[in-house]
Amino acid sequence: MGSTVTTTAPENTAPAAPRPGYLQLLRTRGAWTFLLPGFAARQPFAMLTISIVLLVQHTTGSYGAAGAAAAVTGVSMALFAPYSGRLADRYGQRAVLVPGLLVHALSGLSLTALALAHAPLWALFAAAVPTGASVPQVGPMVRARWGVKLQGSPLMTTAAAFESVTDELTFVFGPLLATALCTTVTPAAGLVTEAALTLVGGLLFAAQKSTQPPVTGRGGHARVEHVSALRVPGVRVLAVTFLGIGSVFGGMQVSLAAFTESIGEPGLNGVLYGVFAAGNMLSGVVCGAIAWKVAPRRRLLVGYTGLALTASALWTAHSVLLLAALGLLVGMCIAPALITGYTLVEALVPAGARTEAFTWLTGAVALGQAAAVTAAGQLEDRLWGGAGFLVPMAGTVLALVTLVALRSRLTAPSKNRTVARGVGHRVPVTVD
């Protein structure tokens, strides 16, 4: 007897009706109770890396040292964020968020004091570790709350787009605010403000207990409780993809700062980075408003190809206008990749592990950013001005190669699929 395999190909299935838009999403019952404090809580995150770079570069005179300090923060966040997400899935978001906020504020202020005291680099690294490890994972927590509210709804893709736009809105204002504070008030003002805003916004978000996802660590099934989201092959592929996106963020932060200083206009750093983030935000708005008939995996491949091509042209820019135009294009290519990646998580990962899965992706962005600020800082110190822009090119091209090679792992297993098992007795078994 031949074995029978019945499979449903979700990737080739077009939606039966146009997907609802942002207005219907925002009418979701109880959404505003976590949206507004969630926005306030993650606004300071966009200030962290650039504030460290500007402060440490001011006190040491080296972009290499500044990039290294920021990189330690990013690596620490990347390593601890998934563990924080897993704890939030098991014990509740509030239980993880409140102590983390206190640690982050204290360690950020310690890093500021050490930098101003011209402490050795190893001391800055020691303070950077808890600063990064305790970064509150508000974005993944908000996405997990949407997952509870919209379970099985076509609004999930709209929610993913909305969250990407929200993230990028913070990256429009965050670098501008941090740069303005560091250049017009004092180099320490950016990091101090980041710590204060994170603490206040995070506590407001933590107070919204009614919308947090149900705890899976108590009273649930023990077999499911300890399964890591990283065991899903598609999550690993997406993590590599997001590493490349992080290389764009980190490489541009250092390289734009070095470029604007080299032309005697350091205040333009926040403006140029804001143009980049604005392109990201605007394309995110458009991406979320479209009722896509193209499969998410294909959209990711096309969008990421565009990102690699535009990022590869950054190092050729030698004027403010050209750099702003290229930065806008790069930003416009990032949002579709981020949105599609987060949308794929909803299909690939069980609900009880999604906060952890989201933190793996945000952690991958942070890790890519950390490696990029280190590499870009060294290139800016040792080679020509603008050499740091080679880092986004390398990061996105390598990630694109990985994505193309392993794209088959981004297809979610169908609940309708049956697989024959055994040699002599082939019994159909449902695969979830």
Salt bridges, closest charged atoms under 4 A:
GLU11 OE2 - ARG297 NH2 2.85
GLU163 OE1 - ARG42 NH2 2.32
ASP167 OD1 - ARG42 NH1 2.80
ASP167 OD2 - ARG143 NH2 2.97
GLU194 OE2 - HIS104 NE2 2.85
GLU225 OE2 - HIS226 NE2 3.86
GLU346 OE1 - ARG354 NH1 3.17
GLU356 OE2 - ARG86 NH2 3.03
